[in-house]
Amino acid sequence: MIAKLKGLLDSLAEGSAVIDVGGVGYLIFASARTLTALGEPGAAVSVLVDTHVREDHIHLYGFASAAERTCFRMLQTVQGVGAKHGLSILSVLSPDEVFTAIAAQDRVMLTRADGVGPKLAQRIVNELKDKTVNVALGLGADATAPARAAAVKGKPGDDSVADAVSALVNLGYGRAEAYGAVSNARQALGEAAALDKLITLGLKELAS
């Protein structure tokens, strides 16, 4: 099982790249985001890999970050979502944006990806909404429900976050972007941050 490749970027193509590792060229399929991050042929590169073994092929999927690979693997757990869909989504949305869209139940944001229609986007949102909570809490996608509940129970500031998101939505911002801005504000200010502070910092982020 190949989990990481480190070598020289041999060539780039639409949706894929070849990485030369000690004279052996490995073909990886990747999102537009990762392919852009690799740079130009000849550059030294390092990519994380998710290996898919099937009866008729072995495919390597490369990622510039652990977050992107985690998001890709999570998307693969949804019925009807294949590797192509996963890379398509990650080509237009960062992992944080994917998690935010799912948490905010924003299927429209997911339909920005080629090949992802409203029905598939709704299925992604429905099936992954609990798993994004795990990721946001740093528990990992496979955390159990009791562990998730224990982490959330009594967590200070949850009402303030919801109120802050609602306030930004009322000001005309989309729920997904409002959720992302408030989440970042809470992380910066701490779990006990006051509502007005969350709104103010969230507005600053949205305006930047």
N, C-alpha and C positions, 0 to 999 in steps of 0.2 A: 504493500500500500504506500503510495507516494503522498506525503503530506506537505512537502516544501521543495521548491527548486531554487537554486542559486547559481547564476552563471551570467552569460552575455546574451543580450537580446539579438537574435539572429535576423528575424524579420517580423513584419506586422502585416496582417490582412484584416479584412472586415470581420470582426467578431472573434479573431484568433491571433495568436502569436507563436513563434518558435523560439525556444530558449535553448541555447547551446550550453550544455553542462559537461565539461570535460570531453568535448568532441562529439557528444551525442545530442541530437536535436529533439527536444520534447515539444510536441504541439499542445498548446493549451487553448481552451476556449474561455473568453473573459468578457466582462461588461465593457462598454465604451469608457467608463470611468477608470477602470484598471488599466486598459490599453493606453489611455492617455498618460496615466501616471508612470508607465514603463519608460517613456521617453523615445529616443531614436535608436535605430539598430546600431549595435556596437556598445551600447551602454551596459554597465554592470547592473543586474537586476536580481531581486529576490521576491518570490511570490509564494503565498500559501496555496495549497492545492487540495481540492476535493476530488477523489478518484471514484469514478463510476464504472463498475464492471458489469457488463452484460454478456449474454451468450454470443453476440455477434460483434462486440467492440469493447474497447477500454477507452474511456474519455477522461481527460484531465481538465478540470475547471480551475482557473487561477484567479487569485484575489490579492489586491494590494494591501488589504487590512484584515485583521481577524474579525472585525465587526461585519465586514461585507460577507465573509465566508459564513459567519453565524446566521446572518439574515438569509443568505442563499439556502442554507440547510433547512432553516425554519420554513421557508416558502415551499420547499420540496415536500413537506409533510401534508400539504393541502391537496386534496383530491383534484386531479385535472391540471395541476401546476407542474410542468416539466422544467428541465434545466433551461430550455430556451426562454420560457416565461420568466424564470428567475433572473437570468442575465438581462433580459429586456427591461424588467422593472428596475434593476440596479444600474442600468445605463442612464436612466432619467431621474432616479431618486437615490439619495444617499441612504445608508442603513438607518440613520436617525429619522429621516423623513418617512421611510417605510414604517418604522415602529410608531411614529407619531400619527401617520394616516390610519393605521390599524386601530390604535388606541382611541383615536377621535372618531372612528367609524366613518372615515372619509373615503368612500369607494371611488369618488370622482378623481381623486389624486392618483390612485393606482391605475386608472384607465388611461393615464398619459403614456403608459408603456405600450409599445406595439404588441398586438396579439392579446391584450387584456381587455375584455369587454366588461360591461356592467355586471353580468351574472358571475363571471369568474372573480371580479373584484369584490363582489359581495360575499362570495364564498371564502375568499382570503380573509376578509374582515371578520366574518363570523367564526371561522375555525381558529384564528390566531389571536383573538383579542385577549385571551387569558395568558398566552405565552409571552406577549409583549409586556405584560405586567412583570413577569419573571425577569425578563431581560432588563427592564427599567430598574428593578430592585437589585440587580446583580446576582440573581439566583440561578440564572441559566435557563434555557428553554425547557429542560426536563425536570424542573423542580416540581415537587408534589403539591397538591392543593393545600394540605395542612401546613406545609412550610410556607407557602405563599400567604395563607391567611394569618399565620403567626407574625409574618414580617409586616403585614399591612395593619393588623389590629392595633388600635391605639396610636397609630402613627400621627404625630402632631402636624397640623397644617394642611391636612387633606381637604378640609372644607374651604380653606383660604385659596387653595389651588383651583378648586372648582369654581369658586366665586370670581377669581381673577380671570380665568378663561372665559367665563360668561360675560364679564365686563368688556373684555377685548372683542368678543364676538358682537356685542351690542354696539361697539364702536365701528363695526364694519369689516373686521378682519375675519378670515376663514377660521373654522374651528381647529383645523390641523395646525396651521401656523401659530394660532394663539396658544394652543396646547404646548407646542414646542418652545415658544418664547417663555411661557410661564414656567415650564419645567426647567429650562436653563436658569431662569431667575431664582427659582427655589434652590437649585444646586449651588448657585453663587452666594445666596443669602443665608442658607441654612433652613432646616425643616420648620423652625419656629418663626419664619419670616412673617411679618404683618401683611395684611391684604394690600394696603396702599403701596407698600414697598414692592410687592410682587407685580402689581399693575404698572408702577412707574418704570421698573427695570424691564418688564416685558415690552412696554411701549418703546423704550430706547432701543431694544434689540430689533424690534420690527421696523423701526425707522432707520436703522443703520444700513 
